[in-house]
């Protein structure tokens, strides 16, 4: 049984406490199908999230099978399923692949046969067997709702919460979904709670919970709703609620609660006697050997998979999504191929010889002045070209890093939060992102360095230069991943990442030196400076002297640049870890 006793959820608004849920008290027996209805803004979704534990109750208590969830521990991930309003599946995947991934992330299966059995079972329960090979992006609204349900049923939850799963559907599809939820509530004593704005198909529910301004106005049989509110049709209930304040409706309900609960219990008992409702009386540890053979996956409590299982599932899914997104694949190939070509267009300017002053003393002072001017001109030409090409590479790799990860977490925030609610470890999720992005960083940086070096040999220690190219790409990827994890939307993360890359060139000092009193504050945060400075310091002495002759910005030794970029990577990863662990459901 699920029981709420005087549950409140309070927020602060304009310095005052506002109860979005106010003293809600209801009892929901096993094998029960309940609709939560009410006008817009009455607290339906808020109540559902409070039951799920996404909104911590401010007062009162919730009990599940006699256990106080506030004091004795919250729901286990396998005990509860939550189907939100948004789609929880990736468009490039098929129905079967989506359910398989959900199973691998939530359930520790014994073997491949056990995995296939679970997948086949939920496909059959939700009526998706015939379209198992169809991609999510081509599914209808009703089919996507069924898929969302299927992905929650893989762990066989005893409490299933559904938030507006019938919204936006045509009448036929809506009735099919409500009928499906009704059937799911009749299996193994499962409780199904469905938030809906629609007052259609109420006869399929066991009870109706009517909310008004966060308070319970009614909870009883669906056929008595019109009688209780003294209306002729259910469509008149919402206008009727507006005629009295919510306090009066709540007070009226408390007076009649016992009588209506009595009617609910008698109706429930008749259903059990008629065989239309089966509620198991035995606990899982008391299941007979015969039952274990029929339902092996329910014979023992469902356990969550390990870290490496979740990591492997996430990484496999990420690569599959990547290669099926033709636009993303084309963009990555275009970036990897075109950016190095842009750099090589200027490489010939950095290949010129650097003349030195003759050791012989010139007899003619005019000739000596001309020689010095010629040497100076060549130093300026080559030094500017070498410095510019290095910075060009650094900025392009910074842009690649931003493109790699700016939307990586923020773009799938809702799905991630839903999977985290279902038992996904944030550490496994973040590790899968790092493994995927590391492959992109290696491919982009090594190709950039090798390709440019092939057309114009780096005039110095190339391995050190390649190391700094890897570090700048890695630093910007990690920092933008941290931004992506901390931001609520992909648009916010992308915009901030673009600004970050845009400020790299002017604040690096590679083009124009900043005033010293500003430079000492900005330089520690500019990854491009440290990669540029470290690469310049790896140049051969003659070229390094030429570069120094044309820049006003001081250079930093390679080891300091190396440690600073590693520090930037560390800061980005810490930010990503904090953002991944933080609750950002909305």
N, C-alpha and C positions, 0 to 999 in steps of 0.2 A: 504493500500500500504506500502511496505517496500522500503525505499530509502537510499542509501549511497551517501554522498557528500564528495569527497576528503578524504576518510577514509585512515588512515595510522596506521600501527602497527610497532613500532620500538623497537629493542633490542640493548643492548650494547655488542659488540664483539671486543675483543682485544683493548678496550679503544675507539672504534669508534661506532657511531650510524649506524645501518643497518636497512633499511626498509624491513621487510618481506612482508608487504602490503604497496603499494606505490600509494597514491592518487586514490583509487578505487571509481568510481562513477557509480552507476547503479540504475535503477528503476524497481521494481517488483510489478505488480498489483495483486489484490486479485484473487484467483482461478487460480494461475499460477504454472506451473511445470517447474523448471529450473535445468539444469545440470551444474555443475562446473567442468570443465575439464582442463587438462594441463599436461605438463611433470612432473615427480617426482621432488619434492622440489620447485615447482612453487608457493606454498602458498595456495593451495586449502583448506586443513584442517585449516590452520591458519585463512583464511578468514571466514570460517564457525564458528570457535570459537570466532572470533571478533564479528560477528553478534550475536552470542548467549550471548555475554557478558563475556565469559570465558577469553578472551584477551581484556583488556581495550584499546580502540583506543587511539593512541598517538596524533592524529590530525584528523580534520574533524568531521563529525557528522552522526549519524544514526537516521532515522525517522521511526516511526511505527504508521500508521494511523494518520499522521500529528504531532505526539508527538516526541519531541526531547528526545531520550533516555538518552543522556548525562546530560541533564539539568532537565528533568521532571520525572525522575525515570525510572528504567530499566523495562524489561518485568516482568509481573506477572508470577509466576511458571506455572499457568494454561494456559497462552497464548502461551507458546512455548513448543515444544517437541524436544528432541535431541537424536538421535540414534547413538551412537558411534561405532567405529570399533569393540570393544570387546563386549563379551556377558554380558548382564546386568541381567542375571537370574542365580539362584543357581541350580546346577545340581541335587541335591536330590529332588527338588520340581517338581510337575507336571505343565503342561502348565496352567491349571485352577488355581492352587494355586499361581503361579507366578503373574498372572494377578490380582487375588483377592488381594494379598498383595500390588501390585502397586496401585490399586484403593484405598485401605484403607489408604495408606500413602499419597496420593495426593488429594483425593476428599472427601469432607464431604458429605456423602450420608444421605438421609432422613431416610431410613429404609432398611431392608434386601431386600425388593422387588426392591428398587432403585439400590442397590448394584448388585443384580443378573442381572438386566436389562442392566447395563453398561458392565458387564462382557460378557454377551451373545452378546451384540452389537459388541464389538471389536473382539470377537471370530469369528463372522460372517463376519465382514468387512475384516479381515485378512485371512480368510479361514482356521481357526484352530479348528473349532467346532468338527470335526471328531477325532482330536487327543488331545482333552482337558485333558484327563486322562493320557496322556503319560508323562513320566519323561523327564526333560530337557536334561539329559545326553545322551539319546538315539535319540535325534532329529538330523536331517540332517542339513547341513549348511543353506539351504534355509529356513527350518522350524524355525531355531533359529533367522534368520533375521526377519521372520514374527512375531515371539514372541516379539522381541525387538520393532517392530513397534506397536504391540498390547499394550505393556506396556506403550507406550507413548500416545496412543490414548485414554486412560481411562479418561483423563481430557479434551478431545476434543480440542486440541490446534489449534489455527488459523495459527500458523507458525510451520512447521515441518522440522527440519534439519536432514539430513541423511549423515553420513560420511562413505563412502566406504562400503555401505551395500550389494553391489553386488560382492565384491572382493572374489576370491576363489571359486565362484560358476560355475557350468557347464552352457553352453549357454542357455539351457532351463530354468533352475532355475533363471538365471540372467534376462531373459526376463519376467518371471512371477513376479519377484520383481519389475522391472521397470513398468510393467503394473499395479501392485497393487498401486505403488506410484502415477501413473498417475490417477487412479481412485480416490484415496484419495484427490488429488488436486481438483477434480470436485465436492467436497461436501462442501457446506456452505462457499464457498469463501476461502478455505484453501490454503495457499502458501506452496509449498513443494520444498525445495532446496536439491539437491542430489550431493554430491561430488563423482566423479567416475574417474577412470583412463581409463576406457573402452570407446571407441568411437562407440560401437555397440548400436543399437536400438535408435539412436538419433531422429528418426521420432516420437517417443512417447513423446518427450519433447516439451514444448511450446517455449523455448529459450535455447540457449547454451551460457554459459559464459566461454571464453577461457582466462586463466591466463598464463603469462610468466614472471618469475622472480618477482612475486608479483604485476605485473601491468596488467590492463585489455587490452587484445589484440583484443577482439571481444565479443559482446553481441547482439545476434540477432537470427533470425529464424534458425532452424537446416538445412533447405534445402538450405540456402545460405552460409553455412560455406565454402564449397569447392570453390564457386564463389569468396568469399571475399579473401581467401588465394591463389587463382589462382592455385588450385591443382585439380587433377582428382578424388581423393578418400580421404575420411576422415583420413585414416591411414597415409596420407602424411602431415597432418597438423603439427604434432610435429616436424618432420625434417625441415619443412618450417620455423617454429618459430626460429630454431637455426641459420638461415641464417642472421638474423638482430638482433641488440640489442633491449632489451625490450622498451627502450625509444622511438625508431622509431615506434614500433608496437602501443604503447600507443598514440603517436602523430597522427598516421594514423587513429586510431579508433575515436579519438575525432573529426576529420574532418568529418567522415561518420556517427557518432552516431545518429544524428537527423533523417537521412533518414531511417536507419534500425529500429529505434524505431517507426517511422511512419508505417513501414511494420508490425511490431509486433502488433501495436494497431489495424490496419485494420484486421489482422488475428484474433485477439481476438474478435473483434466486429462481424465478420462472425460466429465465434463459438457460440457467445451468441445468435445471430439471428437464427442460426440453432438448438439451443436448446441443443448443446453438452456441453456447459459450462454454469453453473448456478452460478451467483454471487449475493447473497442477497444484496438488497439495504437498507434494514431496519436494524437498530441497535437492539441489544438484548432487550432494554427497550421498543421498538416499536413492538415487536412480538405480533401477534393477539392471541386471545383466542384459535382459532382453531389450530394454530401452537403449542401453549403450550401443548395441549392435545396430539399432535403427537410426540413431542420431549420434554418431561417434564424436562429432565436433562440439556437441553440447554436453557430453558426459563429464567433461572437466571444465574448470573455469578457463576462460579465454585469457591467454597471456600475451603481452605485447612483445613484438620482435626485438632483437638486439640492435645495438648501434650499427654494426656493420651491415646487417640486413637492410635496415632503413637507408643507410648511406648508398648501398649498391642499387637499391630500387630507385632512389631519387636521382642518382647519377645516370642510370640507364634511361629513365624517363626524360631527363633534361636533354640528353643527346638526341633522343628520338624526336622530341619536339623541335629541337634546333634544325635537324636535317629535313624535317617535313615543312618547315617554314621557308619556302623558297626565297621569299623576299629577304629574310635575315641572312641566309646563306649567300645570296648574291651580294648583299651589302658588305659582308665580311670579306668575301673574295675581292670585291672592288677596292676596299680599303687596303687590304694586304698587297694587292698588285699595283694600284695606282699611286699610293703615297710614296713608296720608294722611287717610282719613276719621276715624280715631281722633284725629289731631291737630286736625282742624277742629272736633271736638266741644268743644274748649276755646278756640277762637280768639276767640269773642266776648268772653271775659274780658280779652283783650289789646287790645281796640279802644276801651276807654273813654278819655275825655279826661283829661288830667292838668292839674289846676288849678294856677295860680300864685298866689303871695301878691300881694295888691293893693298898688299903689305908694302908695296913700293911707294915711296913718297913721290907725289906728283910735282913736276917742276913748275907747272902752270897752276896757279891757285884757282883760276876759272875752271879748268878741267877737273880739279878736285871737288869743287862745289857741285859741278854737273854730275860727277860720279856719285856723290852723296845723295843728290836729289833722285837719281835713278834708282839707287838701292832703296831709298825711302819709299818711292812709288811702288816698287815691287813688293816691299814688305806690307805696305798698306793694302795693296790689291790681294795678295795671297792671304794675309792675316784676316782681313775682313771676310773673304770667301770661306776660309776654313771655319772661323767662328760662326758665321751665318749658317753654314751647312749643318754644323753640329747642333745649333739651336733649332734649326728647321726640323731635324730628326726628333729632337726632344719634344718639341711642341706637337708634332704629328703623332708621336707615341702617347703623349698626354691626352690628345683627342681620342685616340683609340681606346685608351684606358677608361675614359669617361663613357664612351659608347658601349664598352664591354659591360659595365656594371651599374650605370645610373638607374636603370629600370629593373634590374635583376630581381630585387626583392620587393620593391614598392609596386612593381607591375603585377605581382601575384600575391599581394598582401592578404586579400580576403581568403584565397585558397589556403595559403600558409597558416593563417590563424585558425581556419577550420580544421586543418590537418593536425595542428598543434593541440587543439582541443580534443582530437581523437587519439592522442597519444604519441604524436610525432615528437622526437627529441629535437630541440633547437640546435644542439651540437651536431647532430647528423645532417640537418638541413643546411647549416652553415658550411660544414665540411664538404658537402656535395657542390655547393656554389664555388668554393675555393678550388676544388679539383677541376671543375669545368672551366673556370676563368683562368686558372694556371695554364691550361692547354692553349687558350687563346693568346695569353701574354707571351708564352714561349714562341708560338708560331709567328706572331706579329713582330716581335722584337728581333728574333734571330734572322728572319727574312729581311727586315729593314736593314740591319747591320751588314749582312753578307751581300745583299744585292747592291747596296750603295758602295761597299768596299770593292766589289768586283769591277765596277765602272770607274771608280776613282779610289785608289788605295789609300787607306787611312794613314796619315803621316805621323805614325807613332805606334804605341802599343795597342793593337786592335783588340785583344782579349779584354783589356781594361775598359775600352770604349764600349764593347758589346755588353759588358757587365752593367755599365751605367744606363745603357738603353733598356736592358731588362728591368733595372731598378726603377726607372722613371715610369715605365709602363705599369709595373707592379704596384708602385706607390699610388699612382692615380687611379688604378683599378680598385685598390683596397680602400682608398679614401672615398671614392664614389660609391663603393659598395656599402660603406658605413653610412653615407648620406642616404642611400636607398633604403637601408634598414631603419633609419630614424624618421624618415618622412612618411606621411600618411598616404600620399598619392604619388603615382609615377610622374605626373606633371611637375609637382613640386621638386622631386628628386632630379629630374632632367634639367629643370631651369637652374637650380643651384649648381649642378655639375657643370653646366655650360658657362656660368659666371666664373666658376673656379678655374676652368681652362682658359677663359678669356683674359683673366688677370695674370696668368703665368708669364706671358711674354713681356708686357710692360714693367712688371714688378721684379723680373729676374735681373735687370740691369745689364743684360747682354747687348741691348741696343743703345739705351741711354742710361747712364748711371743715375741712381736716385740720390737725393741729398742724404748725407751720412746720418742725420738725426732721424730720418724716416727709414733708411735702409736697415738699421740695426733692429727695428721692430718688425719689418716685413720679411726680411730674408729667411728667418727660421721656418716660415710657413710656405715658402715658394719652392716646390719640388724641382721645377725646371732649372732653377739656378744651380742646385747641387749636382744635378746630372750633367748640365753644361760645364760647370766648373771642373768636375771630376774628369770629364772627357778631355777638356782642354789641357788639364794637367798631365794627361797621358801622351800628349804630342811630343815629337822629337824636339830637341832644344832649339834648333833654328826656327822651326815653325812656331813653337811656343813663344819665342822672342818676337816673332812677327805679329802674333795675335795680341800679345801684351802691348805692342806699340800702337794698336788701334782701339783699345778698349780702356775705359776709365774705371771700370769695376774691378775691384781686387779679387783675386782667385783664392780658393781654399784648397789645402792639400787633399789628395785623393782619399785618405783614410777617414778624414772628417766628413767628406761628402758621402762616403759609403755608409758610415754609421748614421748619418742624418736621414738618408733615404730609407734605411732599414727601420729607423724610428717612425718615419711617416707611414710605412707599411704597417707597423705595429699599432699605431694610433687608429688607422682605418679599420683594422681587424677588431680592435677593442670596441670601436663604435658599432661595427656590424654585429658583434656579439651582444652588446647591450640592446640594440634595436631588435634583434631576433628574439631575445628573451622577453622583451617588454610586451605587455598586452596592448594590442592596437586593433581590436575587433572592428570598431566602426571607422 
